[in-house]
Amino acid sequence: MSHEESSSSEHFEILSTGVLNTAVGQAAAHIEIVNLSTTAQTIRFQIINWNTGSPVATTLTVTIQPNRLETRSIPVVPFHYELRVEHPGDPDLFINHFAVDAGTFTVPGLTFLQKDLVEIKRPLIEVI
C-alpha cells in the first residue's frame, strides 16, 4: 500500500534522522517503539543505505499492542544510512533510535529520541 493510499483514512507523519555516518563499532540501528495508547498502533519504518548515492531501503511494518514495548535491530553497513518512520501521529506512541554494537550495547554518538527526528515531506521509499 502506498503512502498516499494509507494516508487517505489516517494522518501519517514521516520522521527522519537524516543521513547518518555510522559510529565506530556500530553493527546495527536499534529502534525502540513504545505504545502507551489504549489501541494497537501500526507503524512502518525503513533503514535506508545511502552508500551508493542512491537509496536502498529495508522496510519493516510493526503492529504494537497497547502498553507494550517492541524493539528491532537492523544491521547497517558503514558508512551512510538513514532511519525513516511512518508515524500515525498518536502522541502516546514513541520511537527512539540508538546505534548498537554486535553485543547490542549502545554505541555513543547516534542516539535519536523521537523529539530529535525531523518531519519530512517525502514518503517512505517504495521497495521494488
N, C-alpha and C positions, 0 to 999 in steps of 0.2 A: 504494500500500500504506500503510495507516495505521500509526502508531507502535505501536499495540497488536499488529497483525499481525506487524510486523517484529521486535518485541522478544520474540516467543514463542520464537524459536530463538536469539537473541542478546541480550546486555545492551547497552542504549544509555544514555548519559548525555546529557541536554540541557543544554548550556552556553550562557550568555548574557552579553553585555556589559552588559545593562540598557539602558534608553533613553538614547541619547546625543544631545547637541546638536552639530550639525556645526561643524567648526572653520573659521575664516576661510580662504578659498581652497580648501577641500576640494571635490573633484569626485566622488570615489569612495571606497568602502570596499574596501580591498585585503586579500585573505586569502591567506596563505601556508600551505601544507599540506606537511609532510614526513613520509614513511613510512620509518622505519628498520627496520621489521619485515621478516621473510622471506616474508610473504604479502601479496597485494593487499588493500587496505582500501577500503571504500566508506563515504562519509560524505554526509550531506545537510546543507545549511546554508541559512539564509534571511537576507535583508536585509529588515527589516520597516519600512515607512514608517508612522510614528505621527502624522503631521501633522494628520490629520482627527480624531484622537482614537480612531479605530478602526483596527486593523491592516490594512495592505495588504502582502502578502508576495510577494517574488520568491524562488523555491526553486530551488536547483541541487543536482544529485547528481554527485559526483565519485568515480570509482574510480581509486585511485592505486596504482601498482605498487610493489614493494619497492625501497627505496633510491632514491626519486625525490622531487623537489620539484615541486609544482604551484602555480600562482598564479592568482587570479581577481581582477578589479577590477569592482565593480558600482557603477554610478552611483548617487549619493544626491542627493536634493534637500534644501535646508535646510528644516526645522531638526531634526526629531526622527526618529531611526532606531535600530534595534537589530539586532545580529547574534545569531542562534541557530544552534547547531551540534548535530546529532545525531551524537555521537561514540561509536564502538563500544567505547570503554574500553581499547583497546590502549595500553599505556604507551610504545610505540615510534611512536605517531602524534601529531604535534604540529600545532596550528593556531594561527596568530597573526594579529592584525588590526592594520592601520595605516590612518590617513586619508592619502589622497594627493591631490595637485592634478592639474590637467589634463595636466601633463607626467609624471605618475606618480612625482613626488618626494614623499617623506614629509612630511606637514604635522605640526608639533609638536602634542602635546596629546592625541591619541586613539590611542595605541599600547596594545594589549592583548595580552600574551603569554598562552598557554594557561593558565598558572597564575593569571592575573588574572580569567579567566572564572568565572562563578558557576554552579554546578549548580542548575537549577530543576526543579520537578516538572511543569511544563506541557509538553505535547508541541509539536512544530512545528505551526504554523498550517496547517490544511488549505486548500489553494487550490482554489477552485471554478471 
